[in-house]
Amino acid sequence: MGRNLLIRLGSTVVTLFGVAFIVFILVRVVPGNPIAMMLPPGASDADIALLTAHYGLDKPIMTQFWIWLGRAMQGDFGTSISLRQDVMGLIFGRLPATLELATLALLIAVALGGTLAITAARFRGTAAETGIDLFNGASLAMPDFLWGLTLILLFGVAFPIFAISGRVSPTLDLPFVTGFFLIESILRLRFDIFLDLMRHMLMPALALALPLAAVIAQLLKSSLKEAMQQDYVMLARTKGFSETRVLLSEALRNAVIPTLTLAGVQFTFLIGGTVIVERLFSYEGLGNMAIDAVINRDLPLIQGIILVFALLFVAINRLVDLSYALLNPRFRHG
Amino acid sequence: MAEARDIQVRFVPRLWLSGLWLAVIALAAIFAPFITPHDPLAQDLMLGKLPPVWIEGSEPGYLLGTDSLGRDVLSRLISATRPALIVAIGAGFGCCLSGSVLGLIAGFFGGWSDRIISRIVDIWMAFPPVLLSILLVAFFSPSLTSVILAITVIDWTRFCRVVRAETMQQRRMDYVESARAIGRTMTATLIDEVLPNVLPAIAVLLSLQMGIAVVVEAILSYVNLSVSTDQATWGSMIAEGRGIIYQAWWVLLFPMIALFLTVLAFSQFGEGLKERFDPVLR
């Protein structure tokens, strides 16, 4: 397994290198002088020359790439053109909001998808299974963008239970030191703030979670039904275990592995989906900032955000590989 | 092939239902200028935010109400089928051609070509798709062509992966061996023997991709990065409706329904094709 992991790590590095190269080239292709855009209007020629040398833009393009890559690896993406602040600082300011939203969505998807799958497998062949299949079909057909809009109309307008814009009520006084509002509100036992956060986050999280929940429910259900036909399940049944106990303690353990792999890949889709869902709910996360950055042609900020997203995608894929290797005994001694 | 003809052609309701809706959309797109009850761009501030006819305070001439500028929602809905359909067809076939060709090459020839193509797919999949499409369209300058190009550049990987896997499976079949044994070249075997067997999978995927393209176009016009404002799109209508959601929910609801039905129809049409032509299911 050690050798396998090394190969995987190597391919991860190659992928990230490719991503960095494409991001670099993409920004060079765009017309306009990035240095002139970074400085305030009226900057002297000396300033421009200084900054050009600082970013190595007076050197050949491949040398420029290595300089840029070296700086990027140290977290230096330059200064945002539209917001006139350090790009890394801006990204770290918004990243916690997006991570909390995506994690909440993942938790909802796993809980909902798992419950649906187990219910459908327990009551297979009944109306309950048909109903769950129909729900899965509808959830899958609807992209997160449309789920978001549907939820806004349903629980923002028709039955106004939830807030449709923002992450937290602007009137609230926030005592937080980190950007992880949800976690901090729990740790500080500020349940008033926690509830307000949930009132804002539940709908966007649900919009992201529903398509993933359907994928999980469908796959886990079919693996569970397959597992219920296996010999060891028959054995457990002849021992007199109840159907529910057989399902939860015997079949689930084996059915969960293929689901986990797929859920991991789908989680990257969910993170990609935060871009438009955050926009839809005016949620102050990384994705919303990314759209503004594109509209303002803020190249340093765009570069930074895309690299952070790519890093997240690749990290999740590797974590899935790793947990797959740890969970599945057959792969433990590869 | 002779066997296939003997089997009774199966009636697949979802294929017909989804096909019917897609035909309605196509007809609406073709005849849009003749069937819209009003000019989709005509503004009349005196008739702003009129509700649909079954709600009090409506005008009989405006079946689905008007938006904040007094433009007829139904006419804009019909007019917006054009950009939606153009993007569905353009981006659908763009992804299909580029992705399938690369997938066929990677799956059939293997070796270095496979390694390089698969690596590029890996790198591509590390980009957040919605963000990348927004970025590309902004850089190409917003237009329908840019939207089609952006979707093609991003989503060819979907075809590439599936076609590669399918082709690799076909590659191991005896008929490939036989074709080679009677002296056919690799390329001829690929095009004449393997491709027809991979085609059903491509057709299903194409239908799915067209649905995805319609959603991506809606998202791009939602953030105002698609066609210019003198063409109504479902996405721009949704964006307008999101802004006045508490005063005029119908401006948001109707393009949403049109978008949903169209996406659903494309995906169900693909599923229906699979059901209709898949020899295992049949």
Interface residues (C-beta under 8 A of the other chain):
Chain A: S11 V14 T15 L16 G18 V19 I22 L26 V29 V30 L140 A141 M142 P143 F145 L146 L149 T150 I152 L153 G156 V157 I164 T268 I271 G272 G273 V275 I276 R279 L280 G287 A290 I291 V294 I295 R297 I302 I305 I306 F309 A310 F313 V314
Chain B: R119 I120 D122 I123 M125 A126 F127 P128 P129 V130 L131 L132 I134 L135 A138 F139 I212 V215 A218 I219 Y222 V223 N224 L225 I238 R242 I245 Y246 W249 L252 L253 M256 L259 F260 V263 L264 S267 Q268
